Amino acid sequence: IQEKIAEMAIGIYGAESMAYYTAGLLDQVSDSNNLSVFAMDCAMNKVASSEMLHHVVDETLQIHGGYGFMEEYAIARMYRDA
């Protein structure tokens, strides 16, 4: 379980860092007409972050076991929303 949590934390940190890096690049652009240059970066951030969300929620569901499917626990809603 500790290894799962550590890997989830690393993945979240990586996705977060990627988003902050792209946001920093966008902040440095003075001309708003040049923002289309970063469309690929934004798309990669969206895909990578979405995949990491699915991975983290799935791992959390596995940690919870059968309780993960019970509506009393927040993980059931998170899994459904992801």
C-alpha positions as CSV (number, residue, x, y, z in Angstrom):
1,I,0.0,0.0,0.0
2,Q,2.9,2.4,0.8
3,E,4.3,1.8,-2.6
4,K,1.0,2.5,-4.3
5,I,0.6,5.7,-2.4
6,A,4.2,6.7,-3.2
7,E,3.7,6.1,-6.9
8,M,0.4,8.0,-6.9
9,A,2.2,11.0,-5.2
10,I,5.0,10.9,-7.8
11,G,2.5,10.8,-10.6
12,I,0.5,13.7,-9.2
13,Y,3.6,15.7,-8.7
14,G,4.7,15.1,-12.3
15,A,1.3,16.1,-13.7
16,E,1.2,19.2,-11.5
17,S,4.8,20.2,-12.5
18,M,4.0,19.8,-16.2
19,A,0.9,22.1,-15.8
20,Y,2.9,24.7,-13.9
21,Y,5.7,24.6,-16.5
22,T,3.3,25.2,-19.3
23,A,1.5,27.9,-17.4
24,G,4.9,29.6,-16.8
25,L,5.6,29.5,-20.6
26,L,2.2,31.0,-21.3
27,D,2.8,33.8,-18.8
28,Q,6.1,34.7,-20.6
29,V,4.3,35.3,-23.9
30,S,3.6,39.0,-24.3
31,D,1.6,38.7,-27.5
32,S,-1.8,37.0,-27.1
33,N,-1.8,36.0,-30.8
34,N,1.1,33.6,-30.2
35,L,-0.8,31.4,-27.7
36,S,-1.6,28.9,-30.4
37,V,2.0,27.8,-30.3
38,F,1.3,26.2,-27.0
39,A,-1.8,24.2,-28.1
40,M,0.2,21.0,-28.3
41,D,1.6,21.5,-24.8
42,C,-1.9,22.1,-23.4
43,A,-3.2,19.1,-25.1
44,M,-0.4,16.9,-23.7
45,N,-1.1,18.3,-20.2
46,K,-4.8,17.4,-20.6
47,V,-4.1,13.9,-21.7
48,A,-1.4,13.2,-19.2
49,S,-3.3,14.6,-16.3
50,S,-6.5,12.7,-17.2
51,E,-4.6,9.4,-17.4
52,M,-2.9,10.2,-14.1
53,L,-6.4,10.9,-12.6
54,H,-7.7,7.5,-13.8
55,H,-4.6,5.7,-12.5
56,V,-4.8,7.4,-9.0
57,V,-8.5,6.8,-8.6
58,D,-8.1,3.1,-9.7
59,E,-5.2,2.5,-7.3
60,T,-7.2,4.2,-4.5
61,L,-10.2,1.9,-5.3
62,Q,-7.9,-1.1,-5.1
63,I,-6.6,0.0,-1.7
64,H,-10.2,0.4,-0.4
65,G,-11.1,-3.0,-1.8
66,G,-14.9,-3.8,-1.7
67,Y,-15.5,-0.7,0.3
68,G,-14.5,1.4,-2.7
69,F,-17.8,0.5,-4.4
70,M,-20.0,1.5,-1.5
71,E,-21.7,4.9,-1.9
72,E,-20.9,5.8,1.7
73,Y,-17.2,6.3,0.8
74,A,-16.0,9.2,-1.3
75,I,-13.9,6.9,-3.6
76,A,-17.1,5.6,-5.2
77,R,-18.0,9.1,-6.3
78,M,-14.4,9.8,-7.4
79,Y,-14.3,6.7,-9.5
80,R,-17.6,7.4,-11.1
81,D,-16.6,11.0,-11.9
82,A,-13.2,10.1,-13.3
